[in-house]
């Protein structure tokens, strides 16, 4: 609605003013190489989306801005990143080691390999499982028919999948049935799903209040 859009834009304005005050203080008291500011969000917002889908570009696109030691100045990087990439990025800029089993990768703009695919998923008991796997040009959507169980598992045997160009996600007219795209996405999505397989954890059922 217009109300939420206006509230969002006001919040962006307020954040900009707060960051301005922070940077003014840093510039007065510190050298550029003495600080690092990392601003990020864990997900996007649906208020500018005409049709809401839990893993669409509006909800999964997130802010990530950096300033300070080692960060290229005045550049907007046009590459895919993921929340898990923040850790190796901070490690690179602040010079501390990262173990080989860390999921994140260093973005290309900072001299890393970057990523060829980014994953966004919705995993919540009693709801279907949703996954979006995005390359630079295409998106694979996966949605299960069965809801996620209380132990975090879900039946993938009847999952629906579809591949679209990035600019036309979930538009049936643009759905791609391409063996080359399936050969790219399917093995990578399988490996991702294996990496989040249940380790025996159980989501506790809601408890009744004694009040």
C-alpha positions as CSV (number, residue, x, y, z in Angstrom):
1,X,0.0,0.0,0.0
2,X,1.0,3.6,-0.4
3,X,1.2,3.9,3.4
4,X,3.9,1.3,3.8
5,X,5.8,2.6,0.7
6,X,5.9,6.0,2.2
7,X,6.9,4.7,5.6
8,X,9.7,2.7,4.0
9,X,11.1,5.7,2.1
10,X,11.0,7.8,5.3
11,X,13.0,5.0,7.0
12,X,15.5,5.1,4.2
13,X,15.8,8.9,4.7
14,X,16.2,8.5,8.5
15,X,18.9,5.8,8.0
16,X,20.7,8.1,5.5
17,X,20.8,10.9,8.1
18,X,22.0,8.5,10.8
19,X,24.8,7.2,8.6
20,X,25.7,10.8,7.7
21,X,26.2,11.6,11.4
22,X,28.2,8.4,11.9
23,X,30.5,9.1,8.9
24,X,31.0,12.7,9.9
25,X,32.2,11.6,13.3
26,X,34.5,9.0,11.8
27,X,36.0,11.4,9.3
28,X,36.7,14.0,12.1
29,X,38.4,11.5,14.5
30,X,39.8,8.6,12.4
31,X,41.7,8.0,9.2
32,X,39.9,6.1,6.4
33,X,42.0,3.0,7.0
34,X,41.1,2.9,10.7
35,X,37.5,1.9,10.4
36,X,35.2,-0.4,8.4
37,X,31.4,0.1,8.3
38,X,29.2,-2.8,7.0
39,X,25.5,-2.1,6.4
40,X,23.4,-5.1,5.4
41,X,19.9,-6.6,5.7
42,X,18.9,-10.2,5.8
43,X,16.1,-9.9,3.3
44,X,14.2,-7.5,1.2
45,X,10.7,-6.1,1.4
46,X,7.5,-6.9,-0.7
47,X,5.9,-3.5,-0.6
48,X,7.0,-2.6,-4.2
49,X,6.1,-6.0,-5.6
50,X,2.8,-6.4,-7.6
51,X,2.6,-10.1,-6.9
52,X,4.1,-11.5,-3.7
53,X,6.1,-14.8,-3.7
54,X,8.1,-15.7,-0.7
55,X,11.4,-16.1,-2.6
56,X,10.9,-13.5,-5.3
57,X,13.5,-10.9,-6.1
58,X,11.8,-8.2,-4.0
59,X,11.9,-10.3,-0.8
60,X,15.3,-11.9,-1.3
61,X,17.2,-8.9,-2.6
62,X,19.0,-7.3,0.3
63,X,21.1,-4.2,1.0
64,X,24.9,-4.6,1.5
65,X,27.0,-1.4,1.6
66,X,30.5,-1.0,2.9
67,X,32.9,1.8,3.6
68,X,36.3,2.1,5.1
69,X,39.6,0.2,5.1
70,X,40.2,-1.6,1.8
71,X,36.8,-0.9,0.3
72,X,36.9,0.5,-3.3
73,X,35.4,4.1,-3.2
74,X,32.3,5.1,-5.1
75,X,31.6,1.8,-6.8
76,X,28.3,-0.2,-7.1
77,X,29.3,-3.8,-7.6
78,X,27.1,-5.6,-10.2
79,X,27.6,-9.2,-9.0
80,X,25.7,-11.7,-7.0
81,X,26.4,-12.1,-3.3
82,X,24.9,-13.9,-0.4
83,X,24.6,-13.2,3.3
84,X,27.1,-15.9,3.9
85,X,29.7,-13.9,1.9
86,X,29.8,-11.2,4.6
87,X,32.1,-13.3,6.9
88,X,34.9,-14.0,4.3
89,X,34.6,-10.4,3.2
90,X,35.2,-9.1,6.7
91,X,38.0,-11.6,7.1
92,X,39.7,-10.4,4.0
93,X,39.4,-6.7,4.9
94,X,40.3,-7.1,8.5
95,X,43.0,-9.8,8.0
96,X,41.8,-12.7,10.0
97,X,41.8,-16.4,8.8
98,X,38.8,-18.3,7.5
99,X,38.4,-22.0,7.6
100,X,37.9,-23.9,4.3
101,X,34.5,-25.2,5.4
102,X,33.0,-21.7,5.4
103,X,30.1,-21.4,2.9
104,X,30.7,-17.8,1.9
105,X,33.0,-16.6,-0.9
106,X,34.9,-13.4,-1.4
107,X,33.2,-11.1,-4.0
108,X,35.1,-10.5,-7.3
109,X,35.3,-6.8,-6.6
110,X,37.6,-7.5,-3.7
111,X,39.8,-10.0,-5.6
112,X,37.8,-13.2,-4.9
113,X,36.2,-15.8,-7.1
114,X,32.7,-14.5,-6.6
115,X,29.7,-16.8,-6.9
116,X,28.0,-18.3,-9.9
117,X,24.8,-19.1,-8.1
118,X,23.0,-17.7,-5.0
119,X,20.3,-19.5,-3.0
120,X,17.3,-18.1,-1.1
121,X,15.0,-20.5,0.7
122,X,12.0,-20.6,3.0
123,X,12.1,-23.5,5.5
124,X,9.3,-23.5,8.1
125,X,7.3,-26.4,9.7
126,X,3.7,-26.7,8.5
127,X,4.5,-24.7,5.3
128,X,5.7,-25.8,1.9
129,X,9.4,-25.5,1.2
130,X,10.4,-22.8,-1.3
131,X,13.8,-22.4,-3.0
132,X,15.1,-19.8,-5.5
133,X,18.5,-20.5,-7.1
134,X,19.7,-17.6,-9.1
135,X,22.5,-17.4,-11.7
136,X,23.5,-14.1,-13.4
137,X,20.9,-14.7,-16.1
138,X,18.3,-17.2,-14.8
139,X,16.4,-18.3,-11.8
140,X,15.2,-21.8,-10.8
141,X,12.2,-21.9,-8.5
142,X,11.4,-25.1,-6.4
143,X,8.3,-25.6,-4.4
144,X,7.1,-28.7,-2.5
145,X,3.6,-30.0,-2.5
146,X,4.0,-31.4,1.1
147,X,4.6,-29.1,4.1
148,X,7.8,-29.2,6.0
149,X,7.7,-31.6,9.0
150,X,8.5,-30.7,12.6
151,X,11.9,-32.2,12.3
152,X,12.8,-29.9,9.3
153,X,12.5,-32.6,6.7
154,X,10.2,-32.4,3.6
155,X,9.3,-34.7,0.7
156,X,11.0,-33.5,-2.4
157,X,9.7,-36.3,-4.7
158,X,6.7,-34.2,-5.9
159,X,8.4,-30.8,-5.9
160,X,7.6,-28.4,-8.7
161,X,10.5,-26.7,-10.5
162,X,10.6,-24.1,-13.2
163,X,13.4,-21.9,-14.7
164,X,12.9,-18.3,-15.9
165,X,15.1,-15.5,-17.1
166,X,16.0,-13.2,-14.2
167,X,13.8,-10.3,-15.5
168,X,10.7,-12.5,-15.9
169,X,10.6,-14.6,-12.8
170,X,7.4,-16.6,-12.3
171,X,6.1,-15.4,-15.7
172,X,4.8,-18.6,-17.4
173,X,5.2,-17.1,-20.8
174,X,9.0,-17.0,-20.2
175,X,9.4,-20.4,-18.6
176,X,12.5,-22.1,-20.1
177,X,12.6,-25.9,-20.7
178,X,16.3,-26.0,-21.7
179,X,18.5,-29.1,-21.1
180,X,21.6,-26.9,-20.7
181,X,19.9,-24.9,-18.0
182,X,18.8,-28.0,-16.2
183,X,22.3,-29.4,-16.4
184,X,23.6,-26.2,-14.8
185,X,21.0,-25.9,-12.0
186,X,20.0,-29.4,-11.0
187,X,23.4,-30.7,-9.7
188,X,24.1,-27.5,-7.8
189,X,20.6,-27.4,-6.2
190,X,21.0,-31.1,-5.2
191,X,24.3,-30.3,-3.5
192,X,22.7,-27.3,-1.7
193,X,19.8,-29.3,-0.5
194,X,22.2,-32.0,0.8
195,X,24.1,-29.3,2.7
196,X,21.0,-28.3,4.7
197,X,19.8,-31.9,5.3
198,X,18.3,-32.5,8.7
199,X,20.9,-33.5,11.4
200,X,18.2,-34.7,13.7
201,X,17.0,-31.4,15.1
202,X,13.4,-31.1,16.1
203,X,11.4,-27.9,15.9
204,X,9.6,-27.7,19.3
205,X,5.8,-27.6,19.0
206,X,4.1,-24.4,20.2
207,X,3.5,-24.5,24.0
208,X,0.2,-23.6,25.6
209,X,0.4,-20.6,27.8
210,X,-0.3,-21.2,31.5
211,X,-1.4,-17.6,32.0
